[in-house]
């Protein structure tokens, strides 16, 4: 018996955030966020 114990797609919901499966409709927003150079700069 090879039954998945997690039903897919799974949405994890918390008090502050919901984690949802990545879909093609998210790519533009993800690209925009990843293009912000401030998130790639390490500050000490």
Residue frames as qw, qx, qy, qz and C-alpha x, y, z in Angstrom:
[[0.000, 0.889, 0.457, 0.000, 0.00, 0.00, 0.00],
 [0.447, 0.022, 0.049, 0.893, 1.57, 3.28, -1.17],
 [0.074, -0.856, -0.478, -0.183, -0.78, 5.97, 0.11],
 [0.267, 0.452, -0.182, 0.831, 0.43, 9.55, 0.55],
 [0.363, -0.514, -0.641, 0.440, -0.02, 10.76, 4.10],
 [0.007, -0.478, -0.088, 0.874, -0.19, 14.40, 2.97],
 [0.477, 0.667, 0.570, 0.038, -3.03, 15.34, 0.66],
 [0.295, -0.238, 0.297, 0.876, -1.80, 17.47, -2.21],
 [0.320, 0.514, -0.261, 0.752, -2.02, 20.32, -2.80],
 [0.519, -0.542, -0.546, 0.373, -1.65, 21.24, 0.84],
 [0.016, 0.758, -0.020, 0.652, -2.20, 24.71, 2.30],
 [0.541, -0.270, -0.561, 0.565, -0.55, 25.42, 5.65],
 [0.141, -0.789, -0.210, -0.560, -2.36, 28.17, 7.56],
 [0.490, -0.202, -0.514, 0.675, -1.08, 30.08, 10.56],
 [0.126, -0.784, -0.412, 0.448, -1.91, 33.25, 12.44],
 [0.058, -0.746, 0.171, 0.641, 0.22, 35.49, 10.21],
 [0.209, 0.486, -0.641, -0.556, 0.74, 33.63, 6.97],
 [0.892, 0.210, 0.328, -0.229, -0.71, 30.99, 4.65],
 [0.171, -0.450, 0.760, 0.438, 1.70, 28.81, 2.70],
 [0.784, 0.440, 0.242, -0.365, 0.13, 27.81, -0.58],
 [0.765, 0.069, 0.495, 0.406, 1.52, 25.69, -3.43],
 [0.056, -0.529, 0.336, 0.778, 3.43, 27.70, -6.02],
 [0.606, 0.544, 0.579, 0.040, 1.52, 28.03, -9.27],
 [0.487, 0.310, 0.354, 0.736, 2.30, 29.68, -12.58],
 [0.054, -0.866, -0.335, -0.367, 0.05, 32.63, -11.73],
 [0.554, -0.796, -0.032, 0.242, 2.48, 33.53, -8.89],
 [0.774, 0.100, 0.138, 0.609, 5.58, 33.81, -11.09],
 [0.240, 0.722, 0.101, 0.641, 5.32, 37.53, -11.93],
 [0.459, -0.841, 0.043, -0.282, 4.90, 38.57, -8.30],
 [0.876, -0.369, 0.128, 0.284, 7.68, 36.22, -7.23],
 [0.660, 0.359, 0.127, 0.648, 9.98, 37.60, -9.91],
 [0.017, -0.840, -0.041, -0.540, 9.20, 41.17, -8.84],
 [0.667, -0.734, 0.101, -0.078, 9.98, 40.38, -5.21],
 [0.878, -0.165, 0.186, 0.409, 13.19, 38.53, -6.11],
 [0.522, 0.601, 0.121, 0.593, 14.32, 41.44, -8.29],
 [0.284, -0.931, 0.039, -0.226, 14.50, 43.76, -5.26],
 [0.608, 0.440, -0.502, 0.430, 18.25, 43.92, -4.61],
 [0.313, -0.613, 0.410, -0.599, 17.69, 44.89, -0.96],
 [0.914, -0.269, 0.144, -0.269, 16.80, 41.29, -0.10],
 [0.924, 0.242, -0.153, 0.254, 20.12, 40.00, -1.47],
 [0.247, 0.681, -0.391, 0.567, 22.38, 42.40, 0.45],
 [0.712, -0.364, -0.521, 0.299, 23.81, 41.15, 3.70],
 [0.099, -0.813, 0.146, -0.554, 23.84, 43.81, 6.40],
 [0.638, -0.088, -0.611, 0.460, 25.93, 43.54, 9.54]]
